Amino acid sequence: MKKNIPKPLYYHHYHVSKGLKIMFTDSSRLVFRMSGSGGGTGTTIRIYAESFERDPERHSRETQVVLGPLIAIALKISNIHERTGRRGPNVIT
């Protein structure tokens, strides 16, 4: 079974209040941003992974399975596990 791996990066943008947005040629995107105060202890790092699916028949697929390849890319390019010392998220929505 072929995995749904996003196509190479075609756009990225950084804004101090909106974070880093990385867009892929298949319209999927990653957004990294911090929330909280001061950027130190207690700051939350938010990672948004979004993918567009045109086929309504595929809309009921498990979110974590569909976004898995995109999340793997986010973890690899951010080195978040190494930077934070955490092995996983506190919250998944």
KEKE-3310 file (N, C-alpha, C; in steps of 0.2 Angstrom, whole numbers, plus 5000, padded with zeros to 4 digits):
npx = (5004:5003:5010:5003:5012:5017:5020:5036:5041:5035:5033:5036:5034:5037:5031:5032:5021:5013:5020:5029:5025:5023:5020:5015:5016:5004:4994:4994:4999:5010:5011:5020:5020:5022:5014:5009:5018:5032:5041:5048:5050:5035:5030:5020:5022:5015:5009:5003:4995:4989:4978:4971:4957:4949:4940:4925:4921:4932:4933:4930:4941:4954:4960:4974:4980:4979:4986:4998:5011:5013:5015:5026:5036:5035:5040:5053:5059:5059:5065:5059:5058:5071:5074:5065:5065:5054:5044:5032:5016:5007:4994:4982:4972)
npy = (4994:5011:5024:5040:5052:5069:5080:5088:5103:5119:5132:5143:5152:5164:5173:5183:5183:5173:5162:5148:5144:5130:5126:5113:5105:5098:5104:5102:5107:5113:5120:5129:5136:5146:5148:5156:5164:5174:5165:5155:5144:5135:5139:5135:5124:5124:5113:5112:5101:5099:5093:5092:5084:5079:5069:5064:5051:5047:5055:5050:5043:5038:5051:5052:5042:5047:5059:5055:5053:5067:5072:5065:5071:5084:5082:5077:5088:5098:5093:5092:5082:5081:5094:5097:5087:5079:5065:5064:5072:5083:5085:5081:5086)
npz = (5000:4995:5004:5009:5006:5008:4994:4989:4997:4993:4997:5011:5025:5038:5052:5066:5075:5070:5068:5060:5043:5033:5017:5005:4989:4987:4993:5007:5024:5036:5052:5063:5079:5094:5109:5124:5137:5135:5129:5136:5150:5152:5140:5126:5113:5097:5085:5069:5058:5042:5029:5013:5007:4993:4990:4996:5000:5007:5018:5031:5036:5048:5057:5063:5055:5042:5043:5047:5039:5037:5049:5053:5045:5051:5064:5061:5054:5064:5075:5087:5098:5103:5106:5116:5125:5127:5123:5116:5112:5124:5122:5109:5096)
capx = (5000:5007:5008:5001:5017:5016:5025:5041:5040:5035:5032:5036:5033:5038:5029:5033:5015:5009:5024:5032:5020:5026:5015:5017:5012:4998:4990:4995:5003:5012:5012:5023:5020:5022:5009:5011:5021:5039:5045:5053:5046:5028:5027:5017:5023:5009:5011:4996:4996:4983:4979:4965:4955:4943:4935:4920:4922:4939:4933:4929:4947:4957:4965:4981:4983:4980:4991:5004:5017:5015:5017:5033:5040:5036:5045:5060:5062:5059:5069:5056:5059:5078:5074:5061:5066:5048:5043:5026:5012:5002:4987:4981:4965)
capy = (5000:5017:5029:5047:5057:5075:5082:5093:5110:5124:5138:5143:5159:5165:5179:5183:5181:5168:5156:5146:5140:5127:5123:5108:5106:5094:5109:5100:5112:5112:5127:5129:5142:5146:5152:5157:5171:5175:5160:5151:5139:5136:5140:5129:5124:5121:5110:5111:5097:5100:5090:5093:5078:5081:5063:5063:5044:5046:5059:5046:5039:5040:5057:5050:5038:5051:5064:5052:5055:5074:5073:5063:5077:5089:5080:5077:5094:5102:5090:5094:5078:5082:5101:5098:5081:5075:5060:5065:5078:5083:5086:5080:5088)
capz = (5000:4995:5009:5006:5008:5004:4989:4991:4999:4988:5000:5018:5028:5045:5055:5073:5079:5067:5067:5053:5039:5027:5012:5001:4982:4987:4998:5014:5027:5043:5055:5070:5083:5101:5113:5131:5138:5136:5125:5140:5153:5152:5133:5122:5105:5094:5078:5066:5052:5039:5023:5010:5003:4989:4989:5002:5003:5011:5024:5037:5038:5054:5056:5064:5049:5036:5044:5050:5035:5037:5056:5053:5042:5056:5069:5058:5053:5070:5080:5093:5104:5105:5109:5122:5129:5127:5117:5113:5114:5130:5119:5102:5095)
cpx = (5004:5005:5007:5006:5017:5022:5030:5038:5040:5034:5033:5036:5034:5035:5029:5027:5011:5013:5027:5026:5024:5021:5018:5013:5006:4993:4990:4999:5005:5013:5015:5023:5020:5017:5011:5014:5028:5043:5049:5049:5039:5025:5025:5019:5018:5011:5004:4998:4989:4983:4972:4963:4948:4938:4931:4920:4927:4939:4932:4936:4950:4962:4972:4984:4984:4985:4998:5011:5018:5017:5024:5038:5041:5040:5052:5063:5063:5064:5066:5057:5066:5078:5070:5062:5059:5047:5037:5022:5008:4995:4987:4974:4964)
cpy = (5006:5022:5036:5052:5063:5077:5087:5100:5115:5131:5138:5151:5159:5172:5178:5181:5175:5161:5155:5142:5137:5124:5118:5108:5102:5098:5107:5106:5110:5119:5126:5136:5141:5150:5152:5164:5170:5170:5156:5146:5141:5138:5134:5129:5120:5119:5109:5107:5097:5097:5091:5086:5080:5075:5063:5056:5043:5051:5056:5042:5042:5045:5055:5046:5043:5056:5062:5054:5063:5076:5071:5068:5082:5088:5079:5083:5099:5100:5091:5089:5079:5089:5101:5092:5077:5070:5060:5071:5077:5082:5085:5082:5087)
cpz = (5000:5000:5006:5009:5004:4999:4992:4993:4993:4991:5008:5020:5035:5047:5062:5077:5076:5067:5060:5050:5033:5023:5007:4994:4982:4991:5005:5017:5034:5046:5062:5073:5090:5104:5120:5131:5138:5132:5129:5143:5153:5145:5130:5115:5102:5087:5075:5059:5048:5032:5020:5006:5000:4989:4996:5004:5007:5017:5031:5040:5044:5053:5057:5058:5043:5037:5046:5046:5036:5044:5057:5051:5047:5061:5067:5057:5059:5075:5087:5099:5107:5109:5115:5127:5130:5121:5114:5115:5121:5127:5112:5101:5087)
residu = (MET:LYS:LYS:ASN:ILE:PRO:LYS:PRO:LEU:TYR:TYR:HIS:HIS:TYR:HIS:VAL:SER:LYS:GLY:LEU:LYS:ILE:MET:PHE:THR:ASP:SER:SER:ARG:LEU:VAL:PHE:ARG:MET:SER:GLY:SER:GLY:GLY:GLY:THR:GLY:THR:THR:ILE:ARG:ILE:TYR:ALA:GLU:SER:PHE:GLU:ARG:ASP:PRO:GLU:ARG:HIS:SER:ARG:GLU:THR:GLN:VAL:VAL:LEU:GLY:PRO:LEU:ILE:ALA:ILE:ALA:LEU:LYS:ILE:SER:ASN:ILE:HIS:GLU:ARG:THR:GLY:ARG:ARG:GLY:PRO:ASN:VAL:ILE:THR)
# end
